[in-house]
Amino acid sequence: MNSFFPASVEDLIDKFASLPGVGKKSASRLAFHILGLPEGEAEAFAAAILAAKANVHTCPVCQNLTDTELCPICDSGKRDHSVICVVSEPKDVLSLERGHEYNGVYHVLHGVISPMNHVGPDDLRISELVSRVANGGILEVIMATNPDTEGDTTAMYISRLLKPFAVKVTRLAYGIPVGSSIEFADDATILRALSGRIEM
């Protein structure tokens, strides 16, 4: 098939189009925006991607993304380390932190149990969470996975695994609409969901 653009431009468009939520039209706009940048800005953009890939890793405690040995939340003496809020993705930590109400720590699963997408419990950071609870000192685990089928399945699975440890396991209240994403919830909704959480 003939292309109107050089192969390198088509490749750039394809790379943008491979990102989640980016269609072909948006990918084209992004590619042409990059091509229109001054040389220095384009190089800085590419360098930022490479630096993030080289320097960012998962925190050995909570599995959130960090570029230091421990993430700032796990490393903070001001946080309540006896309460763990379990989220699906690193972006969910940002959403919960926006409300400035939660003072515990986190655990990031990096996904949810999804048989349709061939994601099982072993593909997630669940064993690391169980180890944290088994080590003692944890009073409550808040399940903050999204209120949809996969999020609920994941929350129930983890709550069963944690039963032997006699730790309080709660679920965010449904201030967040069923079927929606924590990422798009406003601050007031997240606050209601946190304050109205229920024991599982």
Accessible surface in RSA format (square Angstrom, percent):
REM  Atomic radii and reference values for relative SASA: ProtOr
REM  Chains: A
REM  Algorithm: Lee & Richards
REM  Probe-radius: 1.40
REM  Slices: 20
REM RES _ NUM      All-atoms   Total-Side   Main-Chain    Non-polar    All polar
REM                ABS   REL    ABS   REL    ABS   REL    ABS   REL    ABS   REL
RES MET A   1   241.71 125.2 153.40 101.5  88.32 210.3 130.64 111.1 111.07 147.2
RES ASN A   2   146.65 101.1 126.43 122.2  20.22  48.7  35.10  84.5 111.54 107.8
RES SER A   3    63.62  53.8  27.94  37.3  35.68  82.2  32.95  70.2  30.67  43.0
RES PHE A   4   196.09  98.1 162.46 100.6  33.63  87.5 168.20 102.0  27.89  79.8
RES PHE A   5    83.91  42.0  74.71  46.3   9.20  23.9  76.62  46.5   7.29  20.9
RES PRO A   6    85.61  62.4  72.76  66.3  12.85  46.7  85.36  70.5   0.25   1.5
RES ALA A   7    86.18  79.2  69.23 106.8  16.94  38.5  74.59 105.0  11.58  30.7
RES SER A   8    85.17  72.0  68.57  91.5  16.60  38.2  54.96 117.0  30.20  42.3
RES VAL A   9    16.44  10.8  15.49  14.0   0.95   2.3  16.44  14.3   0.00   0.0
RES GLU A  10    47.47  27.3  47.47  35.9   0.00   0.0  20.16  39.0  27.31  22.3
RES ASP A  11    70.98  49.7  68.38  68.1   2.61   6.2  18.51  43.6  52.48  52.3
RES LEU A  12    48.74  27.1  46.14  33.0   2.61   6.6  48.40  34.0   0.34   0.9
RES ILE A  13     4.61   2.6   4.61   3.4   0.00   0.0   4.61   3.3   0.00   0.0
RES ASP A  14    67.15  47.0  60.70  60.4   6.45  15.2  21.85  51.4  45.30  45.2
RES LYS A  15   124.04  60.5 119.41  73.3   4.62  11.0  90.75  81.7  33.29  35.5
RES PHE A  16    24.32  12.2  23.75  14.7   0.57   1.5  24.23  14.7   0.09   0.3
RES ALA A  17    31.83  29.3  15.75  24.3  16.08  36.6  15.92  22.4  15.90  42.1
RES SER A  18    89.16  75.3  50.66  67.6  38.50  88.7  49.12 104.6  40.05  56.1
RES LEU A  19    87.84  48.9  83.37  59.6   4.47  11.2  83.67  58.8   4.18  11.2
RES PRO A  20   128.34  93.5  99.86  91.0  28.48 103.5 111.90  92.4  16.43 102.1
RES GLY A  21    89.53 110.4   0.00   N/A  89.53 110.4  44.88 123.2  44.64 100.0
RES VAL A  22    32.26  21.2  22.28  20.2   9.97  24.0  23.22  20.2   9.04  24.5
RES GLY A  23    42.87  52.9   0.00   N/A  42.87  52.9  36.93 101.3   5.94  13.3
RES LYS A  24   115.88  56.5 106.88  65.6   9.01  21.4  89.05  80.1  26.84  28.6
RES LYS A  25   168.61  82.3 161.72  99.2   6.89  16.4 108.44  97.6  60.17  64.1
RES SER A  26    37.96  32.1  36.98  49.3   0.98   2.3  12.26  26.1  25.69  36.0
RES ALA A  27     0.00   0.0   0.00   0.0   0.00   0.0   0.00   0.0   0.00   0.0
RES SER A  28    31.42  26.5  31.40  41.9   0.02   0.0  17.48  37.2  13.94  19.5
RES ARG A  29   155.68  65.4 145.07  74.0  10.61  25.3  75.78 103.6  79.90  48.4
RES LEU A  30    71.68  39.9  70.96  50.8   0.72   1.8  71.44  50.2   0.24   0.6
RES ALA A  31     0.00   0.0   0.00   0.0   0.00   0.0   0.00   0.0   0.00   0.0
RES PHE A  32    86.57  43.3  77.18  47.8   9.39  24.4  77.63  47.1   8.94  25.6
RES HIS A  33   115.61  63.2 104.98  73.0  10.63  27.2  72.94  75.2  42.67  49.6
RES ILE A  34    29.10  16.6  27.21  20.3   1.88   4.5  27.21  19.6   1.88   5.1
RES LEU A  35    95.75  53.3  66.70  47.7  29.04  73.0  69.96  49.1  25.79  69.4
RES GLY A  36    64.45  79.5   0.00   N/A  64.45  79.5  34.76  95.4  29.69  66.5
RES LEU A  37    37.42  20.8  23.91  17.1  13.51  34.0  24.41  17.1  13.01  35.0
RES PRO A  38    81.55  59.4  69.00  62.9  12.55  45.6  81.40  67.2   0.15   1.0
RES GLU A  39   132.91  76.3 122.47  92.7  10.44  24.8  52.64 101.8  80.26  65.5
RES GLY A  40    48.30  59.6   0.00   N/A  48.30  59.6  36.86 101.1  11.44  25.6
RES GLU A  41    97.85  56.2  90.81  68.7   7.03  16.7  38.78  75.0  59.07  48.2
RES ALA A  42    30.49  28.0  25.38  39.2   5.11  11.6  25.71  36.2   4.78  12.7
RES GLU A  43   105.34  60.5  98.45  74.5   6.89  16.4  43.09  83.3  62.25  50.8
RES ALA A  44    62.08  57.1  49.62  76.6  12.45  28.3  56.90  80.1   5.18  13.7
RES PHE A  45    90.37  45.2  84.32  52.2   6.05  15.8  89.57  54.3   0.81   2.3
RES ALA A  46    49.40  45.4  46.48  71.7   2.92   6.6  48.92  68.9   0.48   1.3
RES ALA A  47    54.56  50.2  48.37  74.7   6.19  14.1  52.29  73.6   2.27   6.0
RES ALA A  48    61.36  56.4  48.61  75.0  12.75  29.0  56.14  79.1   5.22  13.8
RES ILE A  49    93.44  53.2  88.98  66.3   4.46  10.8  93.17  67.1   0.28   0.8
RES LEU A  50   124.48  69.3 120.92  86.5   3.57   9.0 121.55  85.4   2.93   7.9
RES ALA A  51    46.60  42.8  40.00  61.7   6.60  15.0  45.99  64.8   0.62   1.6
RES ALA A  52    50.73  46.6  42.88  66.2   7.84  17.8  48.40  68.2   2.32   6.2
RES LYS A  53   166.41  81.2 143.92  88.3  22.49  53.5  89.34  80.4  77.07  82.1
RES ALA A  54    85.55  78.7  43.46  67.1  42.09  95.8  54.43  76.6  31.13  82.5
RES ASN A  55    85.40  58.9  75.51  73.0   9.89  23.8  18.78  45.2  66.61  64.4
RES VAL A  56    62.71  41.3  43.32  39.2  19.38  46.7  43.32  37.6  19.38  52.6
RES HIS A  57    82.71  45.2  74.41  51.7   8.30  21.2  65.57  67.6  17.14  19.9
RES THR A  58    42.14  30.0  33.41  33.9   8.74  20.8  12.78  17.2  29.36  44.4
RES CYS A  59     0.00   0.0   0.00   0.0   0.00   0.0   0.00   0.0   0.00   0.0
RES PRO A  60    88.99  64.9  58.50  53.3  30.49 110.8  67.64  55.8  21.35 132.7
RES VAL A  61    54.65  36.0  50.21  45.5   4.44  10.7  53.62  46.6   1.03   2.8
RES CYS A  62     2.16   1.6   2.16   2.4   0.00   0.0   0.07   0.2   2.09   2.3
RES GLN A  63    10.01   5.6  10.01   7.3   0.00   0.0   0.00   0.0  10.01   7.6
RES ASN A  64    19.21  13.2  19.21  18.6   0.00   0.0   0.16   0.4  19.05  18.4
RES LEU A  65    88.04  49.0  73.99  52.9  14.05  35.3  74.16  52.1  13.88  37.4
RES THR A  66     9.83   7.0   1.09   1.1   8.73  20.8   8.73  11.7   1.09   1.7
RES ASP A  67    99.60  69.8  72.98  72.6  26.62  62.9   9.11  21.5  90.49  90.2
RES THR A  68    74.56  53.0  67.45  68.4   7.12  17.0  71.89  96.6   2.67   4.0
RES GLU A  69   148.01  85.0 131.89  99.8  16.12  38.4  53.17 102.8  94.84  77.4
RES LEU A  70    54.77  30.5  49.06  35.1   5.70  14.3  49.06  34.5   5.70  15.4
RES CYS A  71     2.11   1.6   2.11   2.4   0.00   0.0   1.34   3.4   0.77   0.8
RES PRO A  72   102.37  74.6  89.16  81.3  13.22  48.0  96.65  79.8   5.73  35.6
RES ILE A  73    27.18  15.5  25.78  19.2   1.40   3.4  27.18  19.6   0.00   0.0
RES CYS A  74    14.82  11.2   3.18   3.5  11.64  27.3   2.14   5.4  12.68  13.7
RES ASP A  75    99.96  70.0  75.32  75.0  24.64  58.3   7.28  17.1  92.68  92.4
RES SER A  76    31.71  26.8  22.08  29.5   9.63  22.2  22.20  47.3   9.51  13.3
RES GLY A  77    81.46 100.5   0.00   N/A  81.46 100.5  41.65 114.3  39.81  89.2
RES LYS A  78   185.59  90.5 165.81 101.7  19.78  47.1 116.13 104.5  69.46  74.0
RES ARG A  79    38.42  16.1  29.59  15.1   8.83  21.0   9.20  12.6  29.22  17.7
RES ASP A  80    61.80  43.3  54.31  54.1   7.49  17.7  24.28  57.2  37.52  37.4
RES HIS A  81    80.01  43.7  70.45  49.0   9.55  24.4  51.49  53.1  28.52  33.2
RES SER A  82    22.28  18.8  20.40  27.2   1.88   4.3  15.99  34.1   6.28   8.8
RES VAL A  83    22.17  14.6  22.17  20.1   0.00   0.0  22.17  19.3   0.00   0.0
RES ILE A  84     0.00   0.0   0.00   0.0   0.00   0.0   0.00   0.0   0.00   0.0
RES CYS A  85     0.08   0.1   0.08   0.1   0.00   0.0   0.00   0.0   0.08   0.1
RES VAL A  86     0.00   0.0   0.00   0.0   0.00   0.0   0.00   0.0   0.00   0.0
RES VAL A  87     0.00   0.0   0.00   0.0   0.00   0.0   0.00   0.0   0.00   0.0
RES SER A  88     6.36   5.4   6.36   8.5   0.00   0.0   6.09  13.0   0.27   0.4
RES GLU A  89    58.77  33.7  58.77  44.5   0.00   0.0  18.28  35.4  40.49  33.1
RES PRO A  90    26.00  19.0  22.99  21.0   3.01  10.9  23.32  19.3   2.68  16.6
RES LYS A  91    98.58  48.1  92.95  57.0   5.63  13.4  49.54  44.6  49.04  52.2
RES ASP A  92     3.58   2.5   3.58   3.6   0.00   0.0   0.00   0.0   3.58   3.6
RES VAL A  93     5.52   3.6   5.52   5.0   0.00   0.0   5.52   4.8   0.00   0.0
RES LEU A  94   129.19  71.9 127.14  91.0   2.06   5.2 127.39  89.5   1.81   4.9
RES SER A  95     3.20   2.7   2.92   3.9   0.28   0.6   0.04   0.1   3.16   4.4
RES LEU A  96     1.38   0.8   0.28   0.2   1.10   2.8   0.28   0.2   1.10   3.0
RES GLU A  97    47.32  27.2  42.21  31.9   5.11  12.2  23.59  45.6  23.73  19.4
RES ARG A  98   103.33  43.4  91.86  46.8  11.47  27.3  64.18  87.7  39.15  23.7
RES GLY A  99    17.79  21.9   0.00   N/A  17.79  21.9   6.36  17.4  11.43  25.6
RES HIS A 100   162.61  88.9 128.25  89.1  34.36  87.9  95.99  98.9  66.61  77.5
RES GLU A 101   107.26  61.6  78.32  59.2  28.94  68.9  12.24  23.7  95.02  77.6
RES TYR A 102    24.61  11.5  11.04   6.3  13.57  35.3  14.83  11.1   9.78  12.1
RES ASN A 103    79.54  54.8  75.63  73.1   3.91   9.4  30.83  74.2  48.71  47.1
RES GLY A 104     3.14   3.9   0.00   N/A   3.14   3.9   0.61   1.7   2.53   5.7
RES VAL A 105     0.40   0.3   0.40   0.4   0.00   0.0   0.40   0.3   0.00   0.0
RES TYR A 106     2.11   1.0   1.78   1.0   0.33   0.9   1.78   1.3   0.33   0.4
RES HIS A 107     0.00   0.0   0.00   0.0   0.00   0.0   0.00   0.0   0.00   0.0
RES VAL A 108     0.00   0.0   0.00   0.0   0.00   0.0   0.00   0.0   0.00   0.0
RES LEU A 109     0.00   0.0   0.00   0.0   0.00   0.0   0.00   0.0   0.00   0.0
RES HIS A 110    52.21  28.5  34.23  23.8  17.98  46.0  18.89  19.5  33.32  38.8
RES GLY A 111    13.20  16.3   0.00   N/A  13.20  16.3  13.20  36.2   0.00   0.0
RES VAL A 112    28.83  19.0  26.83  24.3   2.00   4.8  26.83  23.3   2.00   5.4
RES ILE A 113    14.06   8.0  13.56  10.1   0.50   1.2  13.56   9.8   0.50   1.4
RES SER A 114     3.39   2.9   3.33   4.4   0.06   0.1   3.36   7.2   0.03   0.0
RES PRO A 115   104.42  76.1  86.37  78.7  18.05  65.6  94.28  77.8  10.14  63.0
RES MET A 116   171.49  88.8 147.54  97.6  23.95  57.0 116.13  98.7  55.37  73.4
RES ASN A 117    98.19  67.7  80.34  77.6  17.85  43.0  18.65  44.9  79.54  76.9
RES HIS A 118   164.88  90.1 137.04  95.2  27.84  71.2 101.73 104.8  63.15  73.5
RES VAL A 119    41.37  27.2  39.63  35.9   1.73   4.2  40.17  34.9   1.20   3.3
RES GLY A 120    23.83  29.4   0.00   N/A  23.83  29.4  21.34  58.6   2.50   5.6
RES PRO A 121    42.24  30.8  39.55  36.1   2.69   9.8  39.63  32.7   2.61  16.2
RES ASP A 122   146.75 102.8 114.66 114.1  32.09  75.9  40.35  95.0 106.40 106.1
RES ASP A 123    93.31  65.4  62.80  62.5  30.51  72.1  22.25  52.4  71.07  70.9
RES LEU A 124    11.82   6.6   2.14   1.5   9.68  24.3   2.44   1.7   9.39  25.3
RES ARG A 125    71.59  30.1  71.59  36.5   0.00   0.0   7.84  10.7  63.75  38.6
RES ILE A 126     6.36   3.6   6.36   4.7   0.00   0.0   6.36   4.6   0.00   0.0
RES SER A 127    77.80  65.7  69.81  93.2   8.00  18.4  52.43 111.6  25.38  35.6
RES GLU A 128    61.95  35.6  56.88  43.0   5.07  12.1  29.69  57.4  32.25  26.3
RES LEU A 129     0.00   0.0   0.00   0.0   0.00   0.0   0.00   0.0   0.00   0.0
RES VAL A 130    34.25  22.5  34.25  31.0   0.00   0.0  34.25  29.8   0.00   0.0
RES SER A 131    61.06  51.6  56.57  75.5   4.49  10.3  29.78  63.4  31.28  43.8
RES ARG A 132    33.78  14.2  28.28  14.4   5.51  13.1  20.80  28.4  12.98   7.9
RES VAL A 133     6.90   4.5   1.19   1.1   5.71  13.8   1.19   1.0   5.71  15.5
RES ALA A 134    56.71  52.1  27.96  43.2  28.75  65.4  28.52  40.2  28.20  74.7
RES ASN A 135   129.00  89.0  92.57  89.5  36.43  87.7  27.19  65.4 101.81  98.4
RES GLY A 136    44.49  54.9   0.00   N/A  44.49  54.9  30.67  84.2  13.82  30.9
RES GLY A 137    63.80  78.7   0.00   N/A  63.80  78.7  40.96 112.4  22.84  51.2
RES ILE A 138    28.05  16.0  12.61   9.4  15.44  37.2  12.61   9.1  15.44  41.9
RES LEU A 139   127.90  71.2 118.49  84.8   9.42  23.7 120.97  85.0   6.94  18.7
RES GLU A 140    16.92   9.7  16.92  12.8   0.00   0.0   4.26   8.2  12.67  10.3
RES VAL A 141     0.00   0.0   0.00   0.0   0.00   0.0   0.00   0.0   0.00   0.0
RES ILE A 142     0.45   0.3   0.45   0.3   0.00   0.0   0.45   0.3   0.00   0.0
RES MET A 143     0.00   0.0   0.00   0.0   0.00   0.0   0.00   0.0   0.00   0.0
RES ALA A 144     0.17   0.2   0.00   0.0   0.17   0.4   0.00   0.0   0.17   0.4
RES THR A 145     2.55   1.8   0.00   0.0   2.55   6.1   0.30   0.4   2.25   3.4
RES ASN A 146    29.42  20.3  29.01  28.0   0.41   1.0   1.94   4.7  27.48  26.6
RES PRO A 147     7.77   5.7   7.67   7.0   0.09   0.3   7.67   6.3   0.09   0.6
RES ASP A 148    47.17  33.0  43.58  43.4   3.60   8.5  19.25  45.3  27.93  27.9
RES THR A 149   112.23  79.8 102.24 103.7   9.99  23.8  71.24  95.7  40.99  62.0
RES GLU A 150    59.43  34.1  58.30  44.1   1.13   2.7  20.27  39.2  39.16  32.0
RES GLY A 151     0.29   0.4   0.00   N/A   0.29   0.4   0.22   0.6   0.07   0.2
RES ASP A 152    46.44  32.5  45.54  45.3   0.91   2.1  21.44  50.4  25.01  24.9
RES THR A 153    61.03  43.4  54.00  54.7   7.03  16.8  42.14  56.6  18.89  28.6
RES THR A 154     0.00   0.0   0.00   0.0   0.00   0.0   0.00   0.0   0.00   0.0
RES ALA A 155     0.16   0.1   0.16   0.2   0.00   0.0   0.16   0.2   0.00   0.0
RES MET A 156    93.51  48.4  93.51  61.9   0.00   0.0  77.39  65.8  16.12  21.4
RES TYR A 157    65.34  30.5  65.02  37.0   0.32   0.8  38.18  28.7  27.16  33.5
RES ILE A 158     0.00   0.0   0.00   0.0   0.00   0.0   0.00   0.0   0.00   0.0
RES SER A 159     2.65   2.2   2.53   3.4   0.12   0.3   0.00   0.0   2.65   3.7
RES ARG A 160   145.05  60.9 133.75  68.2  11.30  26.9  63.98  87.4  81.08  49.1
RES LEU A 161    65.28  36.4  56.61  40.5   8.67  21.8  60.07  42.2   5.21  14.0
RES LEU A 162     0.00   0.0   0.00   0.0   0.00   0.0   0.00   0.0   0.00   0.0
RES LYS A 163   128.30  62.6 110.56  67.8  17.74  42.2  98.72  88.9  29.58  31.5
RES PRO A 164   108.87  79.3  67.41  61.4  41.46 150.7  80.84  66.7  28.03 174.2
RES PHE A 165    78.22  39.1  52.29  32.4  25.93  67.5  58.75  35.6  19.47  55.7
RES ALA A 166   100.72  92.6  59.37  91.6  41.35  94.1  73.54 103.6  27.18  72.0
RES VAL A 167    18.37  12.1   1.96   1.8  16.41  39.5   5.53   4.8  12.84  34.8
RES LYS A 168   100.00  48.8  93.17  57.2   6.82  16.2  44.04  39.6  55.96  59.6
RES VAL A 169     7.27   4.8   5.36   4.9   1.90   4.6   5.36   4.7   1.90   5.2
RES THR A 170     3.41   2.4   3.41   3.5   0.00   0.0   3.41   4.6   0.00   0.0
RES ARG A 171    13.13   5.5  13.13   6.7   0.00   0.0   8.12  11.1   5.00   3.0
RES LEU A 172     8.75   4.9   6.66   4.8   2.09   5.3   6.66   4.7   2.09   5.6
RES ALA A 173    22.46  20.7  18.97  29.3   3.49   8.0  20.73  29.2   1.73   4.6
RES TYR A 174   110.91  51.8  82.24  46.8  28.68  74.6  68.37  51.4  42.54  52.4
RES GLY A 175    26.15  32.2   0.00   N/A  26.15  32.2  14.92  41.0  11.23  25.1
RES ILE A 176     3.04   1.7   3.04   2.3   0.00   0.0   3.04   2.2   0.00   0.0
RES PRO A 177    83.71  61.0  73.23  66.8  10.48  38.1  83.71  69.1   0.00   0.0
RES VAL A 178   112.71  74.2  85.86  77.7  26.85  64.7  85.86  74.6  26.85  72.8
RES GLY A 179    58.02  71.6   0.00   N/A  58.02  71.6  24.75  67.9  33.27  74.5
RES SER A 180    41.61  35.2  29.66  39.6  11.94  27.5  38.78  82.6   2.83   4.0
RES SER A 181    27.71  23.4  24.64  32.9   3.07   7.1  19.56  41.7   8.15  11.4
RES ILE A 182     0.46   0.3   0.46   0.3   0.00   0.0   0.46   0.3   0.00   0.0
RES GLU A 183    60.62  34.8  51.74  39.1   8.88  21.1  11.96  23.1  48.66  39.7
RES PHE A 184   162.79  81.4 129.63  80.3  33.16  86.3 135.81  82.3  26.98  77.2
RES ALA A 185    11.54  10.6   0.91   1.4  10.63  24.2   9.85  13.9   1.69   4.5
RES ASP A 186    84.37  59.1  75.75  75.4   8.62  20.4  47.58 112.0  36.79  36.7
RES ASP A 187    67.17  47.0  63.30  63.0   3.87   9.2  25.51  60.0  41.66  41.5
RES ALA A 188    55.69  51.2  48.65  75.1   7.04  16.0  52.83  74.4   2.86   7.6
RES THR A 189    12.36   8.8  12.36  12.5   0.00   0.0   3.37   4.5   8.99  13.6
RES ILE A 190     1.20   0.7   1.16   0.9   0.04   0.1   1.17   0.8   0.03   0.1
RES LEU A 191    73.22  40.8  72.13  51.6   1.09   2.7  73.18  51.4   0.03   0.1
RES ARG A 192   137.15  57.6 130.91  66.7   6.24  14.9  66.93  91.5  70.22  42.6
RES ALA A 193     0.00   0.0   0.00   0.0   0.00   0.0   0.00   0.0   0.00   0.0
RES LEU A 194     9.93   5.5   9.90   7.1   0.02   0.1   9.93   7.0   0.00   0.0
RES SER A 195    88.66  74.9  50.68  67.6  37.98  87.5  44.21  94.1  44.45  62.3
RES GLY A 196    33.51  41.3   0.00   N/A  33.51  41.3  27.87  76.5   5.64  12.6
RES ARG A 197    84.01  35.3  64.87  33.1  19.14  45.6   7.65  10.5  76.37  46.3
RES ILE A 198    98.82  56.2  94.33  70.3   4.48  10.8  98.82  71.2   0.00   0.0
RES GLU A 199   112.60  64.6  85.08  64.4  27.52  65.5  27.00  52.2  85.60  69.9
RES MET A 200    57.18  29.6  12.50   8.3  44.67 106.4  42.61  36.2  14.57  19.3
END  Absolute sums over single chains surface
CHAIN  1 A    11633.6       9232.9       2400.7       7309.0       4324.6
END  Absolute sums over all chains
TOTAL         11633.6       9232.9       2400.7       7309.0       4324.6
